[in-house]
Amino acid sequence: MSFENIFRQHSWNDVQSAIYQKTPADVEQALARPRRTMDDFMALVSPAAAPYLEQMARISRQLTQQRFGKTMQLYAPVYLSNECQNICTYCGFSYDNPLRRRTLTGAEILREIDAVQALGYEHVLLVTGEAHQTVGMEYFSKTLPLFRQHFAQVSMEVQPMDRDEYERLILLGLHSVLVYQETYHEGDYRKHHPKGKKSRFHYRLETPDRLGSAGIHKIGLGVLIGLEDWRTDSFFTALHLGYLQKTYWQTRYSISFPRLRPFSGGLAPKVNMSDRELVQLICAYRLFSEEVELSLSTRENARFRDHIVQLGVTTMSAGSKTNPGGYAVDPQSLEQFEISDERSPGEVADMLRRQGYEPVWKDWSAFQ
């Protein structure tokens, strides 16, 4: 069985209706339980949970500190290429968006490595567009070892691949893979991905299964908040998470919360999520899963990130550049999306220390 079998047992409309019918009594029952079910998660992300946010935040903080202590993992995204064969209505790298394309060479990658190391990072996330001929297995097989020589952890956010390809990259030192479904609403997914391999909804949906069976250390999940109803999309993300935790129990998991951000000629969100609602969602995930890592990027502004530190998040990026070569090679190239928190990694680390948290630059390494 794969996740698609479970996914097909749930109707988007039925789930959405059930969430919006939740009552304060449902929320109170969910808060009272030591372990929460999918039905409880529905209640915690429902409008009925809004008045209980302070209580949710208090429990979320307690559970997070019990499991992770007062620590925050820091990582840097490193964009290697903005070449892409997909049309995605919300992305600055979309095939139909006129921009100067570039893929970093080996020499340029070494310059980026030096710049990111100088910021103090030991954990990097490699990001590319989806252009299989340019940035496919051949490119990754040469690039990954370069980073693995200089960083304790190397993660990737690239196109979905087959299981045997993931197995090869794991042998080269790949630590984790982030693969966002964007939205679990199949009709809207197809509307936002009309061209390219990313239009294959089912192949993307089963990517975490291929990763889990390949033996990856960590899998990152999430949706692009704003494409569809965030409460319903989050239910399916939690459903996916629960299935994966039971099926591939040796793998760790993380959830990210990217809100749709502007880019040149970009898409306006279909559904807006307030800061208060994002806090509600973060707390709901923590109450649902005490073990899952929760990650917040520099898409969010500095004030919000400062206030969310103690409420459930365990991982943050800082000083991020979302363009190929953005740290040293080509700072002026077009970014994939706009950054909101423009503080340096050192400034973010200082903020964490002022709140009594320890910035963690290196969390785990497969090699000594």
C-alpha positions as CSV (number, residue, x, y, z in Angstrom):
1,M,0.0,0.0,0.0
2,S,1.2,3.6,-0.8
3,F,-0.2,6.8,0.5
4,E,-2.3,7.2,-2.6
5,N,-4.5,4.3,-1.4
6,I,-5.3,6.2,1.8
7,F,-5.6,9.5,0.0
8,R,-8.3,8.1,-2.3
9,Q,-10.4,7.2,0.8
10,H,-11.0,10.9,1.5
11,S,-13.0,13.5,-0.4
12,W,-11.7,17.0,-0.3
13,N,-15.2,18.5,0.0
14,D,-16.2,16.1,2.8
15,V,-13.0,16.9,4.7
16,Q,-13.5,20.6,4.2
17,S,-17.1,20.4,5.4
18,A,-16.1,18.4,8.5
19,I,-13.5,20.9,9.5
20,Y,-15.8,23.9,9.3
21,Q,-18.5,22.0,11.3
22,K,-16.2,21.5,14.3
23,T,-17.5,23.0,17.5
24,P,-15.8,24.4,20.7
25,A,-16.6,21.1,22.4
26,D,-14.6,19.2,19.7
27,V,-11.7,21.6,20.3
28,E,-11.8,21.1,24.1
29,Q,-11.9,17.3,23.7
30,A,-8.8,17.5,21.4
31,L,-7.0,19.7,23.9
32,A,-7.8,17.3,26.7
33,R,-6.4,14.2,25.0
34,P,-2.7,13.1,25.6
35,R,-2.5,12.0,21.9
36,R,-4.5,13.5,19.1
37,T,-6.2,11.8,16.2
38,M,-6.9,13.1,12.7
39,D,-10.3,14.1,13.9
40,D,-8.7,16.1,16.7
41,F,-6.4,17.7,14.2
42,M,-9.5,18.8,12.2
43,A,-10.8,20.5,15.3
44,L,-7.5,22.2,16.1
45,V,-7.2,23.8,12.6
46,S,-10.9,24.7,12.5
47,P,-12.3,28.2,13.0
48,A,-13.8,26.9,16.2
49,A,-10.3,26.6,17.7
50,A,-9.4,30.4,17.3
51,P,-10.5,31.3,20.8
52,Y,-8.3,28.5,22.3
53,L,-5.1,29.8,20.7
54,E,-3.5,30.8,23.9
55,Q,-4.1,27.3,25.4
56,M,-2.8,25.6,22.2
57,A,0.3,27.8,22.3
58,R,1.0,26.9,25.9
59,I,0.7,23.2,25.2
60,S,2.8,23.5,22.0
61,R,5.6,25.3,23.8
62,Q,5.7,22.7,26.5
63,L,5.7,19.7,24.1
64,T,8.4,21.3,22.0
65,Q,10.7,22.0,24.9
66,Q,10.2,18.5,26.2
67,R,11.2,16.9,22.9
68,F,13.8,19.4,21.5
69,G,14.9,21.5,24.4
70,K,15.5,25.2,23.9
71,T,17.3,24.8,20.6
72,M,16.8,26.1,17.1
73,Q,18.4,24.4,14.1
74,L,19.7,26.9,11.5
75,Y,20.2,26.1,7.8
76,A,21.0,28.0,4.5
77,P,19.2,27.4,1.2
78,V,21.7,27.3,-1.7
79,Y,20.1,27.8,-5.1
80,L,22.1,26.1,-7.8
81,S,19.9,26.7,-10.9
82,N,16.8,28.6,-11.9
83,E,16.4,26.6,-15.1
84,C,13.0,24.9,-15.2
85,Q,10.8,23.0,-17.7
86,N,7.6,23.4,-15.6
87,I,5.0,26.0,-15.8
88,C,3.9,26.9,-12.3
89,T,1.6,29.8,-11.9
90,Y,3.1,30.9,-8.6
91,C,6.9,30.5,-9.1
92,G,9.5,33.0,-10.3
93,F,11.4,30.2,-12.1
94,S,8.4,29.1,-14.2
95,Y,9.2,28.1,-17.7
96,D,7.1,30.9,-19.2
97,N,8.6,33.6,-17.0
98,P,11.1,35.6,-19.0
99,L,14.3,35.8,-17.0
100,R,18.0,35.1,-17.4
101,R,18.6,31.4,-16.7
102,R,21.8,30.1,-15.1
103,T,23.1,26.9,-13.6
104,L,26.2,27.2,-11.4
105,T,29.4,25.5,-12.5
106,G,31.8,23.6,-10.3
107,A,34.0,26.7,-9.8
108,E,31.0,28.9,-9.0
109,I,29.7,26.3,-6.5
110,L,33.0,26.5,-4.6
111,R,32.6,30.3,-4.4
112,E,29.1,29.9,-3.0
113,I,30.4,27.2,-0.5
114,D,33.1,29.6,0.8
115,A,30.5,32.4,1.3
116,V,28.0,30.1,3.1
117,Q,30.7,28.6,5.3
118,A,31.8,32.1,6.3
119,L,28.3,32.7,7.6
120,G,28.8,29.8,10.0
121,Y,26.5,27.2,8.5
122,E,27.0,23.4,8.7
123,H,23.6,22.5,7.2
124,V,22.7,23.5,3.6
125,L,19.6,22.9,1.5
126,L,20.3,22.6,-2.2
127,V,17.6,24.0,-4.4
128,T,17.1,23.9,-8.2
129,G,14.3,24.3,-10.7
130,E,13.1,21.1,-12.5
131,A,15.1,20.8,-15.6
132,H,16.1,17.1,-15.9
133,Q,18.6,17.5,-18.7
134,T,20.5,20.3,-17.1
135,V,20.1,19.6,-13.4
136,G,19.4,15.9,-13.2
137,M,21.2,12.9,-11.7
138,E,24.5,13.6,-13.6
139,Y,24.6,17.2,-12.2
140,F,23.6,16.1,-8.7
141,S,26.1,13.2,-8.6
142,K,28.9,15.8,-9.2
143,T,27.5,18.5,-7.0
144,L,26.5,16.7,-3.9
145,P,30.0,15.4,-3.1
146,L,31.3,19.0,-3.3
147,F,29.0,20.1,-0.6
148,R,29.4,17.0,1.4
149,Q,33.1,17.7,1.7
150,H,32.4,21.0,3.4
151,F,29.1,20.6,5.3
152,A,27.9,18.2,8.0
153,Q,24.4,18.0,6.5
154,V,23.3,18.3,2.9
155,S,19.6,18.4,2.0
156,M,17.9,18.8,-1.3
157,E,14.7,20.4,-2.7
158,V,14.7,19.5,-6.3
159,Q,12.5,17.5,-8.8
160,P,10.9,14.2,-7.6
161,M,13.0,11.2,-8.6
162,D,12.8,7.5,-8.7
163,R,13.8,5.3,-5.8
164,D,17.0,4.0,-7.3
165,E,18.1,7.6,-7.9
166,Y,17.5,8.5,-4.3
167,E,19.5,5.4,-3.2
168,R,22.5,6.6,-5.2
169,L,22.3,10.1,-3.8
170,I,22.1,8.7,-0.2
171,L,25.3,6.8,-0.8
172,L,26.9,10.2,-1.8
173,G,25.9,11.7,1.5
174,L,22.3,13.0,1.0
175,H,20.8,13.6,4.4
176,S,17.2,14.7,3.7
177,V,14.8,15.7,0.9
178,L,12.0,18.3,1.0
179,V,9.2,17.6,-1.4
180,Y,6.1,19.8,-1.1
181,Q,2.8,18.7,-2.7
182,E,1.9,22.4,-3.1
183,T,-1.8,21.4,-2.8
184,Y,-3.6,18.2,-2.2
185,H,-6.6,19.5,-4.2
186,E,-6.1,17.5,-7.4
187,G,-8.1,19.9,-9.6
188,D,-6.3,23.0,-8.5
189,Y,-3.0,21.2,-8.6
190,R,-3.5,20.6,-12.3
191,K,-4.6,24.2,-12.8
192,H,-1.4,25.5,-11.3
193,H,0.9,23.0,-13.0
194,P,-0.3,22.9,-16.7
195,K,3.0,21.9,-18.3
196,G,6.1,19.9,-17.4
197,K,6.7,16.7,-15.3
198,K,5.4,18.5,-12.2
199,S,1.9,18.2,-13.7
200,R,2.0,14.5,-12.7
201,F,0.0,14.8,-9.5
202,H,0.2,11.1,-8.5
203,Y,4.0,10.8,-9.1
204,R,4.6,13.7,-6.8
205,L,2.1,12.4,-4.2
206,E,4.1,9.1,-4.0
207,T,7.5,10.7,-3.8
208,P,7.7,10.4,0.0
209,D,7.0,6.7,-0.4
210,R,9.9,6.3,-2.7
211,L,12.1,8.3,-0.3
212,G,11.1,6.2,2.7
213,S,11.7,2.9,0.9
214,A,15.1,4.2,-0.2
215,G,16.1,4.8,3.4
216,I,16.4,8.6,3.5
217,H,17.2,10.0,7.0
218,K,14.6,12.8,6.8
219,I,11.6,13.8,4.6
220,G,10.2,17.3,4.5
221,L,6.5,17.8,3.7
222,G,4.3,20.8,3.2
223,V,1.9,22.7,1.0
224,L,2.1,26.2,-0.5
225,I,-0.3,28.1,1.7
226,G,-2.6,30.3,-0.4
227,L,-3.2,28.0,-3.3
228,E,-6.2,26.4,-1.7
229,D,-8.1,26.3,1.7
230,W,-5.2,26.0,4.1
231,R,-7.2,24.1,6.7
232,T,-8.1,21.3,4.3
233,D,-4.7,21.2,2.7
234,S,-3.2,20.9,6.2
235,F,-5.4,18.0,7.0
236,F,-4.1,16.0,4.1
237,T,-0.5,17.0,5.0
238,A,-1.1,15.6,8.5
239,L,-2.7,12.5,7.1
240,H,0.4,12.0,4.9
241,L,2.7,12.6,7.9
242,G,0.8,10.1,10.0
243,Y,1.0,7.4,7.3
244,L,4.7,8.0,6.7
245,Q,5.5,7.9,10.4
246,K,3.9,4.5,10.8
247,T,5.2,3.0,7.5
248,Y,8.8,4.4,7.5
249,W,9.3,4.7,11.3
250,Q,13.0,4.9,11.1
251,T,12.8,8.2,9.1
252,R,12.5,11.6,10.6
253,Y,10.0,14.2,9.3
254,S,9.6,17.9,9.1
255,I,6.8,20.2,8.1
256,S,7.3,23.7,6.5
257,F,4.8,26.5,6.2
258,P,5.5,28.5,3.1
259,R,2.9,31.2,2.5
260,L,2.6,32.3,-1.1
261,R,4.9,35.3,-1.6
262,P,5.1,37.7,-4.5
263,F,7.5,37.3,-7.4
264,S,7.9,39.2,-10.7
265,G,4.5,38.8,-12.4
266,G,3.3,36.4,-9.7
267,L,0.1,34.9,-8.5
268,A,-2.1,36.5,-5.8
269,P,-3.1,34.1,-3.1
270,K,-6.5,32.5,-3.5
271,V,-6.8,32.2,0.3
272,N,-5.1,34.6,2.7
273,M,-3.8,33.3,6.0
274,S,-3.4,35.7,8.9
275,D,-0.4,35.6,11.2
276,R,-2.7,34.4,14.0
277,E,-3.9,31.5,11.8
278,L,-0.4,30.5,11.0
279,V,0.4,30.3,14.7
280,Q,-2.8,28.2,15.1
281,L,-1.6,25.8,12.4
282,I,2.0,25.5,13.8
283,C,0.5,24.7,17.3
284,A,-2.0,22.2,15.8
285,Y,0.9,20.3,14.2
286,R,2.8,20.2,17.4
287,L,-0.2,18.9,19.3
288,F,-0.7,16.3,16.6
289,S,2.9,15.1,16.5
290,E,5.4,15.7,19.3
291,E,8.3,14.4,17.2
292,V,7.9,16.3,13.9
293,E,10.3,19.1,13.2
294,L,8.6,22.4,12.3
295,S,10.5,24.8,10.0
296,L,9.9,28.5,9.2
297,S,11.7,30.2,6.4
298,T,12.7,33.9,5.7
299,R,9.4,34.2,3.7
300,E,8.1,35.4,7.1
301,N,9.0,38.8,8.5
302,A,11.4,39.3,11.4
303,R,8.8,40.3,14.0
304,F,6.7,37.2,13.3
305,R,9.7,34.9,13.4
306,D,10.9,36.4,16.7
307,H,7.5,35.8,18.3
308,I,7.1,32.2,17.0
309,V,10.4,31.0,18.4
310,Q,8.9,29.6,21.6
311,L,5.7,28.3,20.2
312,G,6.7,25.1,18.3
313,V,9.1,25.9,15.5
314,T,12.4,23.9,15.7
315,T,14.2,24.9,12.4
316,M,14.8,28.3,10.7
317,S,16.7,29.6,7.7
318,A,18.5,32.9,8.1
319,G,20.3,35.3,5.7
320,S,18.7,33.3,2.8
321,K,19.3,34.0,-0.9
322,T,16.7,32.5,-3.3
323,N,18.6,33.1,-6.5
324,P,21.4,31.0,-8.1
325,G,24.8,32.3,-6.9
326,G,23.0,34.7,-4.5
327,Y,25.7,34.6,-1.8
328,A,28.8,35.3,-3.9
329,V,28.5,34.6,-7.6
330,D,25.5,36.6,-8.9
331,P,23.6,38.5,-6.1
332,Q,21.5,40.5,-8.6
333,S,19.8,37.5,-10.4
334,L,16.0,37.1,-10.1
335,E,14.9,35.5,-6.8
336,Q,12.4,32.7,-6.7
337,F,10.3,34.7,-4.2
338,E,10.7,37.8,-2.0
339,I,12.5,37.5,1.3
340,S,10.8,39.2,4.3
341,D,13.4,38.6,7.1
342,E,16.6,40.1,5.7
343,R,18.7,39.8,8.9
344,S,22.0,38.1,8.8
345,P,22.5,34.6,10.3
346,G,24.5,36.3,13.2
347,E,21.6,38.7,13.9
348,V,19.1,35.8,14.0
349,A,21.4,33.8,16.3
350,D,21.7,36.7,18.6
351,M,17.9,37.0,18.7
352,L,17.6,33.4,19.6
353,R,20.1,33.7,22.4
354,R,18.3,36.7,23.9
355,Q,15.2,34.5,24.2
356,G,17.2,31.8,25.9
357,Y,17.6,29.5,22.9
358,E,20.7,27.9,21.5
359,P,21.3,28.2,17.8
360,V,22.3,24.8,16.4
361,W,24.5,25.0,13.3
362,K,25.2,21.2,13.2
363,D,22.6,18.7,14.3
364,W,23.7,15.4,12.9
365,S,26.4,13.9,10.7
366,A,26.7,10.5,9.1
367,F,30.4,10.7,8.9
368,Q,33.0,11.7,11.5
